[in-house]
Amino acid sequence: MAKKNITLLHSNDLHGDFLPKETDNVETGGLARLAGYVSKVRLTEKNVIYAMAGDMFRGSIIDSEYMGLSTIDLVNLLSPDIATVGNHEVDYGLAHLLFLEKCAQFPIINANLFITFNNTRLFTPYMNLTVDGIRILFIGILTDEVIASTKSEKVIGAFVDVEEAAREVGIICDNYRTKDTDITVLLTHIGIEEDRKLASLLSPDYGVDIIIGGHSHTFMERPEVINGIPIVQAGCGSSVIGRLDIEYDTWKKKITDLSWICVDINEFTAPNDEVMIELLDRYRNETDAKYKRVVTRFARKLTHPERNQETELGNLYADLMQDESSFDLMFFASGSIRKKELGPIVEYQQMLENTPFDDQIWMLKVTGAQLRRIMLHLFRDDAWTGHTEFYQVSKALHCVYRKSTHELEELTMYGKEVKDTDSYLIAVQDYHYLSFNDFFGIPLEEVSENMKPRVIATKINNIIEEYFTVHQGLDAHVEGRLTVLE
């Protein structure tokens, strides 16, 4: 038989989205229904592979309470055939990640995390999977954001730009893609923009057929084809799954037909997996007993709809961090706020799930000229792709930026124009301090000449919990602190 069919399912950025939600009286998502859909496809289709493109961890108290061990346990039951590392896989430390890998009953691949002193890779860079005689080569590629998470681990490095990643793909394909390889798939966690760049840089001689991506949480209606390579990504969480149906001609040795859809996971498309429900209940009962207590009541539900704009929750968090502090301005990372809405009743579990990255806080001194450079860097064109970090700012700052001219039309602190010779104390989270140059566009060494940076708080959730507990009826609004003119 010349033609064979393969169904390639894929998820990315699960982020602890374990439990179902109800939308318009319809139960959506949750690991039980996701597992049910995967099982249903495995029963109805002959040749099925399920791949995960990074970021299984974070976002759920079930995950953080057990430092990822619960997630590995749950994903083991989900039974992916292959997975790659995402940037949040290193949140509990590289040593712990390597321990979690030993607990995984599925292979985890990554080509570009390595030990610096001898260039030894930390993970298997690739894996061949064979279904119905079709041999598929998977290669794992990770975003350079992992560098920020591992600054304290000096022996760890990575290929940090897409050009080097493309060269690494070429090395692996040249060495391990053989005449027996039928299909080559890149399993990436670098975001849709970087996937596009990567695809454009790949030589046709490498033979890469498909890129399955993650990190940017991109919901797609159809594959993007760059340099002849289809790129797909399945949003985030457990409410959707990507499905590639591939027709492969064994005589011509090539894909002759490929279709892709993003399937909604709900009570109409996916049955519940009862074994997964039982395991989830076990973890949920443990965490509910510890974390289901009310810490505050907001005046109303507050929102954080997009990362790259001023938001209600963003203003709330930036202001509470700055309240009664010794610094002038808090840069609170938009990506640190994980929920799109919170309240009006806020339980301790919800509080922790919304700000799971319990960083310490650093205080630094910047001049007015440096603050202007920082703001211009934050508003650079890449900021609107959703791939780069963006920041919520406390109430002292007011900024007006025009996209068309790439200029700051207004920049004030405490109602007064920022002058180059002014100086301000700013605060940032540890993750962002460790990669200050990347995130703020100024070398940390330059800023450190103004004043030696110092830690002023050890855990942000200590501050958030105390503020929430003391202040009931909190409210926040979008005030035009960050105004972007088209």
C-alpha positions as CSV (number, residue, x, y, z in Angstrom):
1,M,0.0,0.0,0.0
2,A,1.6,3.3,-1.1
3,K,-0.3,5.7,1.1
4,K,-0.6,5.6,4.9
5,N,-2.4,8.0,7.3
6,I,-1.0,9.4,10.5
7,T,-2.9,11.5,13.1
8,L,-0.5,13.8,15.0
9,L,-2.2,15.4,18.1
10,H,-0.4,18.2,20.0
11,S,-0.8,20.4,23.0
12,N,1.3,23.2,24.4
13,D,1.4,25.5,27.4
14,L,-0.8,23.4,29.7
15,H,0.2,25.6,32.7
16,G,-1.6,23.5,35.3
17,D,-5.0,23.9,33.5
18,F,-6.1,20.6,35.1
19,L,-9.8,21.2,36.0
20,P,-12.8,21.8,33.8
21,K,-14.6,25.2,33.5
22,E,-18.2,25.9,32.6
23,T,-18.8,28.3,29.7
24,D,-22.4,29.0,28.7
25,N,-23.5,26.0,30.7
26,V,-21.1,23.7,28.8
27,E,-18.2,22.0,30.6
28,T,-15.0,22.8,28.7
29,G,-11.4,21.7,29.1
30,G,-9.8,19.8,32.0
31,L,-7.4,17.0,31.9
32,A,-10.1,14.3,32.2
33,R,-11.7,15.4,29.0
34,L,-8.4,16.1,27.3
35,A,-7.4,12.5,28.2
36,G,-10.8,11.3,27.0
37,Y,-10.3,12.9,23.6
38,V,-6.8,11.5,23.1
39,S,-8.0,8.0,24.1
40,K,-11.0,8.3,21.7
41,V,-8.7,9.2,18.8
42,R,-6.3,6.4,19.7
43,L,-9.2,4.0,19.5
44,T,-10.7,5.3,16.3
45,E,-7.6,6.0,14.2
46,K,-4.9,3.5,13.4
47,N,-1.7,5.6,13.6
48,V,-1.8,8.2,16.4
49,I,1.1,10.2,18.0
50,Y,0.5,12.7,20.8
51,A,3.1,15.4,21.3
52,M,3.5,18.2,23.9
53,A,5.3,21.4,23.0
54,G,6.4,22.6,26.5
55,D,5.2,24.4,29.6
56,M,3.4,21.7,31.4
57,F,4.2,23.4,34.7
58,R,2.9,26.5,36.7
59,G,-0.6,28.0,36.8
60,S,-2.2,25.6,39.3
61,I,-1.8,25.2,43.1
62,I,-1.9,21.4,42.4
63,D,1.3,21.9,40.4
64,S,3.2,24.3,42.7
65,E,2.3,22.5,45.9
66,Y,4.1,19.4,44.7
67,M,6.8,21.3,42.6
68,G,5.7,19.6,39.4
69,L,5.6,16.1,40.7
70,S,1.8,16.1,40.5
71,T,1.9,17.4,37.0
72,I,4.3,14.6,35.9
73,D,2.0,12.1,37.5
74,L,-1.1,13.5,35.7
75,V,0.7,13.8,32.4
76,N,1.9,10.3,32.7
77,L,-1.7,9.2,32.7
78,L,-2.3,11.5,29.7
79,S,0.4,9.4,28.0
80,P,2.0,11.7,25.4
81,D,4.4,9.9,23.0
82,I,6.9,12.8,23.0
83,A,7.4,16.2,24.8
84,T,9.8,19.1,24.7
85,V,11.0,21.4,27.4
86,G,9.4,24.9,27.9
87,N,10.8,27.9,29.7
88,H,8.6,27.2,32.8
89,E,9.9,23.6,33.1
90,V,13.0,25.1,34.8
91,D,11.0,27.2,37.3
92,Y,11.7,24.8,40.1
93,G,15.4,24.6,39.2
94,L,17.4,22.7,36.6
95,A,18.3,19.9,39.1
96,H,14.7,19.4,40.0
97,L,13.7,19.3,36.3
98,L,16.2,16.5,35.7
99,F,14.6,14.7,38.7
100,L,11.2,15.2,37.2
101,E,12.4,13.9,33.8
102,K,13.3,10.6,35.6
103,C,9.7,10.4,36.9
104,A,8.2,11.0,33.4
105,Q,7.0,7.9,31.6
106,F,7.4,9.7,28.3
107,P,10.5,11.0,26.5
108,I,11.4,14.6,26.9
109,I,13.7,16.0,24.2
110,N,15.7,19.3,23.8
111,A,18.5,20.1,21.5
112,N,19.9,23.3,22.9
113,L,20.2,23.2,26.7
114,F,23.8,22.2,27.5
115,I,26.5,22.2,30.2
116,T,28.8,25.1,29.3
117,F,32.2,23.7,30.3
118,N,32.1,20.7,28.0
119,N,29.0,21.4,25.7
120,T,27.2,18.2,26.9
121,R,23.5,18.3,26.2
122,L,21.2,18.0,29.2
123,F,18.5,16.1,27.3
124,T,18.3,13.8,24.3
125,P,18.1,16.3,21.4
126,Y,15.9,14.2,19.2
127,M,13.9,11.0,19.0
128,N,12.6,8.7,16.3
129,L,9.1,7.4,16.6
130,T,7.8,4.7,14.3
131,V,4.1,4.1,13.5
132,D,3.0,1.6,10.9
133,G,6.5,1.6,9.4
134,I,6.6,5.4,9.1
135,R,9.7,6.8,10.9
136,I,9.2,10.3,12.3
137,L,12.2,12.3,13.6
138,F,11.3,14.8,16.4
139,I,13.7,17.6,17.4
140,G,13.1,19.8,20.5
141,I,14.0,23.5,20.5
142,L,13.6,25.9,23.5
143,T,13.1,29.7,23.8
144,D,16.1,31.7,25.0
145,E,14.0,32.9,28.0
146,V,15.3,29.9,29.9
147,I,18.6,31.8,30.3
148,A,16.9,34.2,32.7
149,S,15.7,31.3,34.8
150,T,19.1,29.7,35.1
151,K,21.4,32.7,35.6
152,S,22.4,31.4,39.0
153,E,23.4,28.1,37.5
154,K,26.6,29.1,35.8
155,V,27.2,25.7,34.2
156,I,24.0,25.9,32.1
157,G,23.8,27.5,28.7
158,A,21.7,27.5,25.6
159,F,21.8,28.5,22.0
160,V,20.1,31.9,22.5
161,D,19.0,33.1,19.1
162,V,17.1,31.6,16.2
163,E,20.0,31.6,13.9
164,E,22.0,29.3,16.2
165,A,18.9,27.2,16.7
166,A,18.6,26.8,12.9
167,R,22.2,25.7,12.7
168,E,21.6,23.2,15.5
169,V,18.6,21.7,13.6
170,G,20.9,21.4,10.6
171,I,23.6,19.6,12.6
172,I,21.0,17.1,14.0
173,C,19.4,16.5,10.6
174,D,22.8,16.1,8.9
175,N,23.8,13.5,11.5
176,Y,20.6,11.7,12.4
177,R,18.2,12.1,9.5
178,T,18.8,9.0,7.4
179,K,17.2,7.4,4.4
180,D,14.9,5.6,6.9
181,T,13.5,9.0,8.1
182,D,10.2,9.7,6.5
183,I,9.0,12.8,8.3
184,T,10.9,15.4,10.4
185,V,9.0,17.5,13.0
186,L,10.4,20.4,15.1
187,L,8.8,20.5,18.5
188,T,9.5,24.0,19.6
189,H,8.8,26.3,22.5
190,I,10.0,29.7,21.1
191,G,6.8,31.5,20.1
192,I,5.1,32.0,16.8
193,E,7.3,34.9,15.7
194,E,10.5,33.0,16.3
195,D,8.9,29.9,14.6
196,R,8.4,32.0,11.5
197,K,12.0,33.2,11.6
198,L,13.3,29.7,12.2
199,A,11.3,28.3,9.3
200,S,12.6,30.9,7.0
201,L,16.2,30.1,8.0
202,L,16.0,26.3,7.5
203,S,17.5,24.9,4.4
204,P,15.2,22.7,2.3
205,D,18.0,20.1,2.4
206,Y,17.4,19.6,6.2
207,G,14.1,18.0,5.3
208,V,12.0,19.6,8.0
209,D,8.3,18.9,7.3
210,I,6.4,20.5,10.2
211,I,6.9,22.9,13.1
212,I,4.7,22.3,16.2
213,G,5.1,25.3,18.5
214,G,4.3,26.8,21.9
215,H,5.1,29.6,24.2
216,S,3.2,32.5,22.6
217,H,-0.2,30.9,23.3
218,T,-1.3,31.5,19.7
219,F,-4.8,30.3,18.7
220,M,-4.7,29.6,15.0
221,E,-7.4,29.0,12.4
222,R,-5.1,27.4,9.9
223,P,-1.4,26.5,9.6
224,E,1.0,29.2,8.6
225,V,3.3,28.0,5.8
226,I,6.8,29.6,5.8
227,N,9.5,28.4,3.5
228,G,7.3,25.5,2.6
229,I,7.0,24.4,6.2
230,P,3.6,24.4,8.0
231,I,3.7,25.9,11.5
232,V,0.9,25.0,14.0
233,Q,0.2,25.9,17.6
234,A,-2.8,25.1,19.8
235,G,-3.4,28.1,22.0
236,C,-2.8,27.1,25.6
237,G,-4.4,25.1,28.4
238,S,-6.6,22.0,28.2
239,S,-9.6,23.5,26.4
240,V,-8.1,22.8,22.9
241,I,-5.9,20.3,21.2
242,G,-4.3,20.5,17.7
243,R,-4.9,17.7,15.2
244,L,-2.8,17.1,12.1
245,D,-4.0,14.4,9.7
246,I,-1.2,13.4,7.4
247,E,-1.2,11.3,4.3
248,Y,2.2,9.9,3.5
249,D,3.2,8.2,0.2
250,T,5.7,5.4,1.0
251,W,6.7,5.1,-2.7
252,K,7.3,8.8,-3.2
253,K,8.7,9.2,0.3
254,K,6.8,12.4,1.0
255,I,3.7,13.9,2.6
256,T,1.1,14.1,-0.1
257,D,-1.7,15.6,2.0
258,L,-1.9,17.5,5.3
259,S,-4.8,19.0,7.2
260,W,-5.0,20.7,10.6
261,I,-7.7,21.8,12.9
262,C,-7.8,23.1,16.5
263,V,-10.3,20.9,18.3
264,D,-12.4,22.3,21.2
265,I,-12.3,20.0,24.2
266,N,-15.8,20.0,25.8
267,E,-18.6,17.7,26.8
268,F,-19.7,17.3,23.2
269,T,-16.3,16.4,21.7
270,A,-14.6,14.5,24.5
271,P,-15.7,11.9,27.1
272,N,-14.3,12.1,30.6
273,D,-11.5,9.8,31.5
274,E,-12.7,8.3,34.9
275,V,-9.2,7.3,36.0
276,M,-7.9,10.8,35.4
277,I,-10.9,12.2,37.4
278,E,-10.0,9.9,40.3
279,L,-6.3,11.1,40.3
280,L,-7.3,14.7,40.0
281,D,-9.7,14.4,42.9
282,R,-7.0,13.0,45.1
283,Y,-4.7,16.0,44.5
284,R,-7.5,18.5,44.6
285,N,-8.8,17.3,48.0
286,E,-5.3,17.6,49.4
287,T,-4.8,21.2,48.1
288,D,-8.4,22.4,48.9
289,A,-8.0,21.5,52.5
290,K,-5.0,23.8,52.7
291,Y,-5.7,26.6,50.3
292,K,-9.5,27.2,50.0
293,R,-9.9,30.1,52.3
294,V,-10.9,33.7,51.4
295,V,-8.2,36.3,51.7
296,T,-10.1,39.3,50.3
297,R,-13.1,40.6,48.5
298,F,-12.6,43.0,45.6
299,A,-15.2,45.7,44.9
300,R,-15.8,43.9,41.6
301,K,-14.2,41.4,39.2
302,L,-10.8,42.9,37.9
303,T,-9.4,41.9,34.6
304,H,-6.1,41.4,32.8
305,P,-7.1,40.7,29.2
306,E,-3.8,41.2,27.4
307,R,-0.2,41.3,28.5
308,N,0.9,44.2,26.3
309,Q,-1.4,46.9,27.7
310,E,-2.3,48.6,31.0
311,T,-4.8,46.5,32.9
312,E,-6.9,46.7,36.0
313,L,-5.1,43.8,37.8
314,G,-1.8,45.1,36.5
315,N,-2.4,48.5,38.2
316,L,-3.5,46.8,41.4
317,Y,-0.4,44.7,41.7
318,A,2.0,47.4,40.7
319,D,0.5,49.8,43.2
320,L,0.3,47.4,46.1
321,M,4.0,46.5,45.6
322,Q,4.9,50.2,45.6
323,D,2.6,51.1,48.6
324,E,4.6,52.3,51.6
325,S,7.8,51.2,49.9
326,S,11.2,52.9,49.6
327,F,11.1,53.1,45.8
328,D,9.4,55.4,43.3
329,L,8.2,53.0,40.6
330,M,7.3,49.3,40.4
331,F,7.7,47.5,37.1
332,F,5.4,44.5,37.6
333,A,5.8,41.9,34.8
334,S,2.6,41.4,32.9
335,G,3.4,37.7,32.4
336,S,3.6,37.3,36.1
337,I,-0.2,37.8,36.2
338,R,-1.6,34.4,35.0
339,K,-5.4,34.9,35.2
340,K,-7.4,37.1,32.8
341,E,-9.8,38.0,35.6
342,L,-9.9,37.7,39.4
343,G,-12.5,38.3,42.1
344,P,-14.7,39.6,43.5
345,I,-14.1,36.8,46.1
346,V,-10.4,35.9,46.1
347,E,-9.4,32.6,47.8
348,Y,-5.8,31.9,48.8
349,Q,-5.5,29.3,46.1
350,Q,-6.6,31.8,43.4
351,M,-4.2,34.4,44.7
352,L,-1.3,32.0,44.4
353,E,-2.4,30.7,41.0
354,N,-2.5,34.3,39.7
355,T,1.0,35.1,40.9
356,P,2.8,31.8,41.0
357,F,6.3,33.2,40.5
358,D,7.1,34.1,44.1
359,D,10.2,36.2,43.3
360,Q,12.2,38.4,45.5
361,I,12.2,42.1,44.6
362,W,15.3,44.2,43.6
363,M,15.6,47.9,43.9
364,L,17.8,49.9,41.5
365,K,18.5,53.6,40.8
366,V,18.0,55.0,37.3
367,T,18.5,58.4,35.8
368,G,15.7,60.2,33.9
369,A,17.6,59.5,30.7
370,Q,17.8,55.8,31.5
371,L,14.1,55.7,32.4
372,R,13.3,57.1,29.0
373,R,15.5,54.5,27.3
374,I,13.7,51.8,29.3
375,M,10.3,53.0,28.3
376,L,11.3,53.2,24.6
377,H,12.6,49.6,24.9
378,L,9.4,48.4,26.4
379,F,7.4,50.0,23.6
380,R,9.6,48.6,20.8
381,D,7.8,47.0,17.8
382,D,8.3,43.5,19.2
383,A,6.2,44.4,22.2
384,W,3.0,44.1,20.1
385,T,3.7,40.5,19.0
386,G,2.9,39.1,22.5
387,H,6.3,37.4,22.5
388,T,8.3,39.8,24.6
389,E,7.8,40.9,28.2
390,F,5.7,43.9,29.0
391,Y,5.2,45.7,32.3
392,Q,2.5,47.2,34.5
393,V,3.6,50.3,36.3
394,S,2.7,51.9,39.6
395,K,0.7,55.2,39.7
396,A,3.6,57.7,39.8
397,L,4.4,57.2,36.1
398,H,2.5,58.5,33.1
399,C,3.7,57.8,29.6
400,V,2.3,58.6,26.1
401,Y,4.0,56.7,23.2
402,R,3.3,57.0,19.5
403,K,3.8,53.9,17.4
404,S,4.2,55.6,14.0
405,T,7.1,57.8,15.1
406,H,8.5,55.4,17.9
407,E,8.6,58.4,20.2
408,L,7.6,59.2,23.8
409,E,5.3,62.2,23.5
410,E,5.0,62.5,27.3
411,L,6.9,61.0,30.2
412,T,6.1,62.2,33.7
413,M,6.8,61.0,37.3
414,Y,4.6,62.4,40.1
415,G,3.1,64.8,37.6
416,K,6.4,66.4,36.6
417,E,8.3,65.9,33.3
418,V,11.1,63.4,33.5
419,K,14.4,65.2,33.0
420,D,17.6,63.4,32.0
421,T,19.4,64.5,35.2
422,D,16.6,63.3,37.5
423,S,17.0,60.0,39.4
424,Y,14.4,57.5,40.5
425,L,14.4,54.2,42.5
426,I,12.7,51.4,40.6
427,A,11.8,47.9,41.6
428,V,11.8,44.7,39.5
429,Q,11.2,41.0,40.1
430,D,14.2,38.7,40.4
431,Y,13.6,36.9,37.1
432,H,13.7,40.2,35.3
433,Y,16.6,41.6,37.3
434,L,18.7,38.5,36.2
435,S,18.2,39.5,32.5
436,F,17.9,43.2,33.0
437,N,19.5,44.1,29.7
438,D,17.2,41.8,27.7
439,F,14.0,43.0,29.4
440,F,14.8,46.7,29.9
441,G,17.3,47.5,27.2
442,I,20.1,48.8,29.5
443,P,23.1,46.9,30.8
444,L,22.7,46.1,34.5
445,E,26.3,47.2,34.9
446,E,25.4,50.7,33.7
447,V,22.5,51.0,36.1
448,S,24.5,49.5,39.0
449,E,26.9,52.5,38.7
450,N,24.2,54.7,40.1
451,M,23.7,52.6,43.2
452,K,24.4,49.0,44.1
453,P,21.2,47.0,43.5
454,R,19.7,45.3,46.6
455,V,17.0,42.9,47.5
456,I,14.2,44.7,49.4
457,A,11.6,41.8,49.6
458,T,12.1,38.1,49.6
459,K,8.7,36.9,48.3
460,I,6.1,38.9,46.4
461,N,3.2,36.8,47.7
462,N,4.1,37.8,51.3
463,I,3.4,41.3,50.2
464,I,0.3,40.5,48.2
465,E,-1.3,38.3,50.9
466,E,-0.8,40.9,53.6
467,Y,-2.1,43.7,51.4
468,F,-5.2,41.7,50.4
469,T,-5.9,40.7,54.0
470,V,-5.7,44.2,55.3
471,H,-7.5,45.9,52.4
472,Q,-11.0,44.7,51.7
473,G,-13.1,46.1,48.8
474,L,-10.1,46.8,46.6
475,D,-10.7,48.3,43.2
476,A,-8.5,49.3,40.2
477,H,-9.1,51.0,36.9
478,V,-7.2,51.5,33.6
479,E,-6.1,55.2,34.1
480,G,-4.0,55.9,31.0
481,R,-0.7,55.4,32.8
482,L,0.5,53.7,29.6
483,T,-1.1,55.4,26.5
484,V,-0.2,54.1,23.1
485,L,-1.2,56.2,20.1
486,E,-1.5,54.5,16.7
